[in-house]
Amino acid sequence: MDSSSTRRQTTRAKLYEAAVTLIAEQGFSATTVDEIAERAGVAKGTVYYNFKSKTELFEELLRHGVSLLAGSLRAAAEETAERGGSRIEALDAMIRAGLVFIDRYPAFTQLYVAELWRTGRAWNSTLLVVRQEAVAVVENVLREGVAAGEFDDGIDVPLTASALVGMVLVAALDWQAFQSERSLDDVHAALSRLLHGRVSGGCC
């Protein structure tokens, strides 16, 4: 990668961080390009050099953030497979990876979850695509588990995958907003017990 590409990626990362923080704080409509540029420490023209509009910036922000989340989930599953772990262990590792991601990017997670329930937005179609990117990683592990006989073949894979991703997102936001005294390990342990009881059919 040449230096110009590296600089552009660095600039975009600054703009993503500035935009997600401001929009989480005051909403999309109230956030201006001037504010995003100022928070990122760049000229206003730099924003328009990288993105045609504030809406495009937000769409790319969604793609970027969910891609990072999906990558974290995928890496957790692959690392579990490489050491010979089961699919339920892969799902458990993915839950932890999701919590680590949310702990690192709380503003993005809050914004992403809020936007999932809004309608009439210019980026609704983009949101559906990026949501599926993360859910598909979990679906793949569930299907592998069913094929290997680890999970009941009657399991509803798409709905279960959505439920697992949703569980992690909502539980993590609740943890950060209302139970911040709890550690990541503590929250992971609680969700792990739910996973083992509901997906694997185990008792603990």
Buried (B, 14 or more C-beta within 10 A) or exposed (E): EEEEEEEBEEBBEBBBBBBBBBBBEEEBEEBEBEBBBBBBEBEBEBBBEBBEEBBBBBBBBBBBBBEBBBBBBBBBBEEBBEEEBBBBBBBBBBBBBBBBBBBEBBBBBBBBBBBEEEEEBEBEEBBEBBBBBBBBBBBBBBBBBBEEEBBEEEBEBBEBBBBBBEBBBEBBBEBBEEEEEEEBEEBBEEBBEEBBEEBBEEEE
